[in-house]
Amino acid sequence: MYRPTKLYTALTNGQFPVIVSLARHDLDLAKAALDGGAFALKTHLNAYHRATGTTFGTFEQERPFFEELAKLGCPLLVMAGQETVPSASEMDALADLGFEGFNVYIDHMQPHLLQSRLRPMPALSADSKPEDIQSIAALPGCIIEASIMPFERYRTPMTPADLDRYRAIAAAVGVPVIVPSQLSFTPDDLQDLRQAGIAAPLLGAIVTGNTPASMQAAVAAAVKARN
């Protein structure tokens, strides 16, 4: 149903590609992530980003940035929104720009999103139950984002119990599971996540900081830890 891509191949063959979630729509940040060795970039629409306090606008508002981002030639994902999500025509436009996957919390999924050319990457939440994991995994061609930490745990170290939770999610499904850096992941944590069966880390501002210099250094450390 979905076209084979470099990113999906990397997620399913054990490469553990480093994906970066941009804290703001800043081309210098994006370039710094790629200079550090990031495999793919994730951007946002129609959303308030809790970890950074950034508000992202509609597709029409963000389109100029997306058009510039597409010129960088790397795999692109988009957090499509919360209560508001892109229309079917906007999803087509994102696919035309080269975006290959979209992400929403499962509670915000709308049927037309699953009819688009973008591969679904629904997110679990801190309140998700085992049956939610299975319902997401049943979506053809999906990826799961294990965004399972409550806000009060943001920026805290990963514990053995956290690792066990991530491991259990990966073991329960036959689809790639990526883990966002809601916690303050270290390079050693990333190695542990890989060994636990996680397909990729999704590094955001809690790990990367919000400057091009901090971004490049954090991503380079993550890539080195993976190798």
PEJO-V662276 format. One record per pair of residues at least 6 apart in sequence whose C-alpha atoms are under 8 Angstrom apart, sorted by sequence separation. I is the first residue (numbers start at 1). J is the second residue. If there is no record, write none. Layout:
<<I & J> <I & J>>
//
This chain:
<<10 & 16> <11 & 17> <34 & 40> <48 & 54> <49 & 55> <56 & 62> <70 & 76> <80 & 86> <114 & 120> <136 & 142> <137 & 143> <170 & 176> <194 & 200> <208 & 214> <209 & 215> <10 & 17> <22 & 29> <48 & 55> <49 & 56> <113 & 120> <137 & 144> <170 & 177> <208 & 215> <22 & 30> <47 & 55> <48 & 56> <124 & 132> <136 & 144> <169 & 177> <208 & 216> <46 & 55> <47 & 56> <124 & 133> <208 & 217> <7 & 17> <46 & 56> <47 & 57> <208 & 218> <30 & 41> <45 & 56> <46 & 57> <190 & 201> <207 & 218> <208 & 219> <44 & 56> <45 & 57> <46 & 58> <20 & 33> <45 & 58> <46 & 59> <109 & 122> <166 & 179> <45 & 59> <122 & 136> <102 & 118> <106 & 122> <203 & 219> <45 & 62> <100 & 117> <101 & 118> <102 & 119> <103 & 120> <104 & 121> <105 & 122> <106 & 123> <20 & 38> <25 & 43> <100 & 118> <101 & 119> <102 & 120> <103 & 121> <104 & 122> <105 & 123> <106 & 124> <18 & 37> <19 & 38> <20 & 39> <22 & 41> <99 & 118> <100 & 119> <101 & 120> <102 & 121> <103 & 122> <104 & 123> <105 & 124> <120 & 139> <179 & 198> <18 & 38> <19 & 39> <20 & 40> <21 & 41> <22 & 42> <101 & 121> <102 & 122> <103 & 123> <105 & 125> <122 & 142> <124 & 144> <128 & 148> <146 & 166> <178 & 198> <181 & 201> <17 & 38> <18 & 39> <19 & 40> <20 & 41> <21 & 42> <22 & 43> <78 & 99> <120 & 141> <121 & 142> <122 & 143> <123 & 144> <124 & 145> <125 & 146> <126 & 147> <127 & 148> <177 & 198> <178 & 199> <179 & 200> <180 & 201> <181 & 202> <17 & 39> <18 & 40> <19 & 41> <20 & 42> <21 & 43> <76 & 98> <77 & 99> <80 & 102> <81 & 103> <82 & 104> <91 & 113> <95 & 117> <119 & 141> <120 & 142> <121 & 143> <122 & 144> <123 & 145> <124 & 146> <125 & 147> <126 & 148> <176 & 198> <177 & 199> <178 & 200> <179 & 201> <180 & 202> <181 & 203> <182 & 204> <184 & 206> <185 & 207> <17 & 40> <19 & 42> <75 & 98> <76 & 99> <77 & 100> <78 & 101> <79 & 102> <80 & 103> <81 & 104> <82 & 105> <95 & 118> <119 & 142> <120 & 143> <121 & 144> <122 & 145> <123 & 146> <124 & 147> <125 & 148> <126 & 149> <146 & 169> <176 & 199> <177 & 200> <178 & 201> <179 & 202> <180 & 203> <181 & 204> <183 & 206> <184 & 207> <75 & 99> <76 & 100> <77 & 101> <78 & 102> <79 & 103> <80 & 104> <88 & 112> <92 & 116> <119 & 143> <121 & 145> <123 & 147> <124 & 148> <125 & 149> <126 & 150> <178 & 202> <180 & 204> <182 & 206> <75 & 100> <76 & 101> <77 & 102> <78 & 103> <79 & 104> <83 & 108> <87 & 112> <88 & 113> <91 & 116> <92 & 117> <158 & 183> <181 & 206> <77 & 103> <82 & 108> <91 & 117> <157 & 183> <158 & 184> <167 & 193> <170 & 196> <171 & 197> <181 & 207> <59 & 86> <70 & 97> <81 & 108> <91 & 118> <155 & 182> <156 & 183> <157 & 184> <158 & 185> <166 & 193> <170 & 197> <58 & 86> <70 & 98> <88 & 116> <154 & 182> <155 & 183> <156 & 184> <157 & 185> <170 & 198> <23 & 52> <153 & 182> <154 & 183> <155 & 184> <163 & 192> <167 & 196> <24 & 54> <67 & 97> <106 & 136> <153 & 183> <154 & 184> <163 & 193> <166 & 196> <167 & 197> <23 & 54> <59 & 90> <66 & 97> <144 & 175> <146 & 177> <158 & 189> <167 & 198> <7 & 39> <143 & 175> <144 & 176> <145 & 177> <146 & 178> <147 & 179> <166 & 198> <190 & 222> <7 & 40> <41 & 74> <43 & 76> <45 & 78> <47 & 80> <142 & 175> <143 & 176> <144 & 177> <145 & 178> <146 & 179> <147 & 180> <149 & 182> <163 & 196> <40 & 74> <41 & 75> <42 & 76> <43 & 77> <44 & 78> <45 & 79> <46 & 80> <47 & 81> <141 & 175> <142 & 176> <143 & 177> <144 & 178> <145 & 179> <146 & 180> <149 & 183> <187 & 221> <191 & 225> <39 & 74> <40 & 75> <41 & 76> <42 & 77> <43 & 78> <44 & 79> <45 & 80> <46 & 81> <47 & 82> <143 & 178> <145 & 180> <147 & 182> <187 & 222> <190 & 225> <191 & 226> <39 & 75> <40 & 76> <41 & 77> <42 & 78> <43 & 79> <44 & 80> <45 & 81> <46 & 82> <133 & 169> <137 & 173> <186 & 222> <190 & 226> <40 & 77> <42 & 79> <44 & 81> <137 & 174> <188 & 225> <27 & 65> <46 & 84> <134 & 172> <137 & 175> <187 & 225> <26 & 65> <30 & 69> <46 & 85> <134 & 173> <187 & 226> <25 & 65> <45 & 85> <133 & 173> <27 & 68> <31 & 72> <27 & 69> <155 & 206> <154 & 206> <7 & 75> <6 & 75> <5 & 100> <51 & 154> <2 & 117> <2 & 118> <2 & 119> <51 & 182> <1 & 140> <2 & 141> <1 & 141> <52 & 205> <51 & 205> <51 & 206> <12 & 176> <11 & 176> <16 & 194> <33 & 212> <36 & 215> <32 & 212> <36 & 216> <19 & 200> <21 & 202> <23 & 204> <29 & 210> <32 & 213> <35 & 216> <36 & 217> <38 & 219> <16 & 198> <17 & 199> <18 & 200> <19 & 201> <20 & 202> <21 & 203> <22 & 204> <23 & 205> <29 & 211> <33 & 215> <34 & 216> <36 & 218> <37 & 219> <38 & 220> <16 & 199> <17 & 200> <18 & 201> <19 & 202> <20 & 203> <21 & 204> <22 & 205> <29 & 212> <32 & 215> <33 & 216> <36 & 219> <37 & 220> <15 & 199> <16 & 200> <17 & 201> <18 & 202> <19 & 203> <20 & 204> <21 & 205> <28 & 212> <32 & 216> <36 & 220> <14 & 199> <16 & 201> <18 & 203> <38 & 223> <29 & 215> <33 & 219> <37 & 223> <12 & 199> <23 & 210> <36 & 223> <11 & 199> <11 & 200> <18 & 219> <18 & 222> <18 & 223> <16 & 226>>
//
